[in-house]
Amino acid sequence: MSLTEASGLILFLLSVSVAQRYSGSVTYTSTQICALKGSTVEMHTDISTTKSNSRDIAAKDTFWYFKRNYYTSEDLRKHRDYRDRVKYYSSMNRCTLTITNVKESDSGVYYFSLIKNPRNGGHPNEPGVTLSVTAHPELQVKIQPPFYDYTQVECYSSCQLPVRHSYIWYKNGQTVWGQTSNVLYSPDSSGSYSCALMGYEDFLSPSVCVDGRSCNRVSYTDRSICVIKGSSVDVSCNYSSYEGHVESKFWFRHELHQQPVDITKAFQDSGRFQVLETETGRSTLRITDLRESDSAEYRFKFKTPSFEWMSSLPGTTLRVTDIQVVGTWSTTKRLKCDLTCHPPGSSIVWFQNGVIMEGKSSSYLYVSSGYGNSYSCAVKGFENFPSPSVCFSGQNCKKVVYTQRRICALEGSSVDISCDYSTNYSPIATLWFTAEHNHPWPDLSEPEDVRQDVRFSGRVHVDETETGRSTLRITGLRESDSAEYRFKFKTPYFEWKSSLPGTTLSVTALRVQVTRVIAVHQSHTTAELKCHSVCSPSGSYAWFQNGWDIQEGSSFYTHDFHPGDSIACAFRDNVDYRSPSVYPPQFASVSVTPSGDIMEGSSVNLTCSSDANPAAKYTWHKNSQRVINEEPQLVFKTKSSDSGEYYCTAENDLGRTSAAVVSISVKYGPQTSTLSVSPSGEIVEGSSVTLTCSSDANPAAHYTWYKENQTLLQGPEDIYHFSSIRSEDRGFYQCKSENQYGQISSEPLFLDVQYAPKLPSVSVSPSAEIKEGSSVTLTCSSDANPAANYTWYKEDEDSVKASGQIFIITNIRAEHSGSYYCEAQNSRGRTNSTFHLTVVPGALKSAAAGTVTAALLALMLLAVFLWIRRKKSRTAGERPDSRAQLNVGPVYDTPSAAAQRRPAEQQDDLHYASICLSQQNTEAVYCNVGRVQPQRGTEEDEEEEDGVDYSVVRFDKGSSAAGTRIQEDGEDPCALYSAVNKKL
């Protein structure tokens, strides 16, 4: 049966009815029922009967009972607590019990029976129906599947709620007007929803986010709190925002038709209110020294950039109760510990003459005889907040009543702590003492009189000018004087050893708090200030700017802070005890320790000092870059990279200032020495080259330059320059960096200078005369970088004879004679050198030639002899010419045709060799090679004679043949000349 179809104020459990068969004949349609206090409940049973006994069961033949024990099963119609509220119904085989206006005391198990006395042959039909009655509905919001484009939310309870009852819906804390059904349809799929029964607005459901994620909502931890006067309480809530960012938030006291006001700013004694936020999304309002006037409903409010929580939802209702002992001793002799509300699960503690009475925890205390005794009570857990002591009979009894339970006083001021005491006999001793937390009296046999305590020496005085009244005066108050002070007296027959609390003194030092920075401008900062103390005496506050009184009023003040401004506060009734001033940072400076030279590896301490209140936070900068450090001291072990300019910035909520820059120069020897060359590519002879020695040192290093361990240069120059590098500059270079703290050398750097091949030189092996049939090795050498490649050529031949530095000719023959040249080539150029190779006949050929020559000479001599004789015979008187002239002149080898085709400027490099062979000498011929200039005419030959080297080889001719003479000019026809032209 749905809520809209049911009639009557009937409540059922929203569980499925179960059909369980017990005792073979009775079935309860529901075994668990939850009902709201004041509603109506129905319980049903189905009865099974046999065919022979098939008839309607009359209600008069049945009864229901609430079984409290085995022996009492009284019919509910006759029970004094039910008889006016129950009815029985019977129809067919179903029996129904109806209970109206249910109470919480109705909770329990109900049984059905067919006979009037189950002890006379009957028994309970288990398990019965369990009824739970609650004073308020346990509501929940359930998100249902969307209905078309509408969000569908349902308000339900673990107990079936009254039908045709009105509901109140809230969205984002605001009442949704016109919606009274238990189901709400909304076109908005965002936000939070909660519900309540009309008339039970204080018992609403927790808020639920429709989308299941974050939404705007506030959920209070407690709906109602009862606390004792003088104690403290925490009122908490959880909150969340769809946007995540909350701009402002505060607690306020809900008053009808009044705008919310931050509770911490609403009253002059607002110091008793403190807001704590120990975790994100949870806020706690803490109220100390509670007063009955603090009883109210407290709500929480927050604001985001686009939303403000203006809730109609109830918050937490706080009830502060006083406690007192009441009673009429002349008649009842019964005392009652009276409270307007009871903290949950609380019990009572009773005191007699200030001492706890063991075993007494009821709200009522029966006293048979108590003349001269005093009594007081407290709630367990709140023993420090008992009721005032009262005398059991008359006004004269043993008691101590303190004038004030709590006193708040300013540091440096004075305070009076008083009490009234009474006893049946005159006291013989009185004293004041402090209840130390580590040794609470009366565990001590005798507490120490504060007048004997060295901590109070010269600062305490006890005044007892009035009978039954004692006053403890403490001057020059210190925060360490904060404690609980108690009074004790002793008579000849009694000693007051009270467990009751005395007067708690709180000594506070005023200070100004920056609660909020409103705006930061280039010239000033606007901030909200609060005059804060751990306790708050009653009265107004005074504010001072640079010592001048500027405002009187609440504990909050807003000020525009310019450089040099300072603000202080005080209680108006005691302006001589002001708080310390607050002001932006002033006069920031940086000090360096040690003050002398700073060596690498040493410890350096930079200290930033600034006068500021609140204390400044510091930011360090190096070379205008922020250093991750927010402490006033920057301590580090120096490295070479720590050199630079340092300064600090001091900042608090009221402003900022920067210190002057200090320079740190870390001294150290050369860390590295690196040699580099420019240009970095291949270096060609004749180009400009620079060597650079790089070194990290402080002070700057001096440099020494080396080549192959030979010193080149010393000085501050870190470069070594070649304006036109030569091949001779090729080699290993190194630099050394040094200062007074150390030295280091670079790794050697090889400087590779590239150049074209120099004029090649050719060597012949063997070096003696070259005879036919022998083997000859020709070697060509040239200075070049990179190394040269060699090619061999023979004049008048176009083909390459050989490649490589060595050219070997085996089994040499006469046709191998001639001019050769080798060519040296690399990537930078080429050059060549020419020489002449002469091959002489072997030994056999020389002997044969000698024989032929001798024969020819013999024939010639014979012919000459015959001719002379014939001449003589023909010519009479004429002297015949007896000389025979042999013109054997020098033989010159001429260049090959290929060489002759070369340009004149290239022929300077040619080498010529002239060989003269004697016809009469078969000995070896040697040739010396010299330098010769090219022929430029006769006159030039004479002028350039010094540029020509001649080498002459003369042979021993032995005896000449008969009739042979040397030419008249004396020139030896057997002389060999060799000339080599040198290129100028």
Buried (B, 14 or more C-beta within 10 A) or exposed (E): EEBEEBEEBBBBBEEEBEEEEBBEBBBBBBBBBBBBBBBBBBBBBBBEEEEEEEEEBEBEBBBBBBBEEEEEBBBBBEBEEBEEBBEBEBEEBBBBBBBBEBBEEBBBBBBBBBEEEBEEEBEBBEEBBBBBBBEBBBBBBEBEEEEEEEBBBBBBBBBBBBBEBEBBBBBBBBBBEEBEEBBBBBEEEBBBBBBBBEEBBEBBBEBBBBEEEBBBBBBBEBBBBBBBBBBEBBBBBBBBBBEEEBEEBBBBBBEEEEEBEBBBBBBBBBBBBBBEEEEEEBBBBBBBBBEEEBBBBBBBBBBBEEBEBEBBBBBBBBBBBBBBBEBEBEEEBEBBBBBEBBBEEBEBBBBBBBBEBEEBEEBEBEBEEBEBBBBBBBBEBBBBBBBBBBBBBEEEBBBBBBEBBBBBBBBBBEBBBBBBBBBEEEBEEBBBBBBBEEEEBBEEEEBBBBBEBEEBEEBBBBEEEEEEEBBBBBEEBBEEBBBBBBBBBBBEEBBBEBBBBBBBBBBBBBBBBBBBBEEBEEEBBBBBBBBBBBBBBEEEBBBBBEEEEEBEEBBBBEBEBEEEBBBBBBBBEBBEBBBEBBBBBBEBBBEBEEEEEBBBEEEBEBBBBBEBBBEBBBBBBBEEEEBEBEEBBBEEEBEBEBBBEBBBBBBBBBBBBBBEBBEBEBBBBBBEBBBEBEEEEEBBBEBEBEBBBBBBBBEEBBBBBBBEEEEBEEEEEBEBEBEEBEBEBBBEBBBBBBBEBEBBBBEBBEBEBBBBBBEBBBEBEEEEBBBBEBEBEBBBBBBBBEEBBBBBBBBBEEEEBBEEBEBEBEEBEEEBBBBBBBBBBBEBEBBBBBBBBBBBBEEEBBEEEBEEBEEEBEEBBEEBEEEBEEEEEEEEEEEEEEEEEBEBEBEEBEBBEBBEEBEEEEBBBBBBBBBBBBBBBBEEBBBBBBBBBBBEEEEEEEEBEEBBBEBEBEBEBEEEBEBBEBEEEEEBBBBBBBBBBBEE
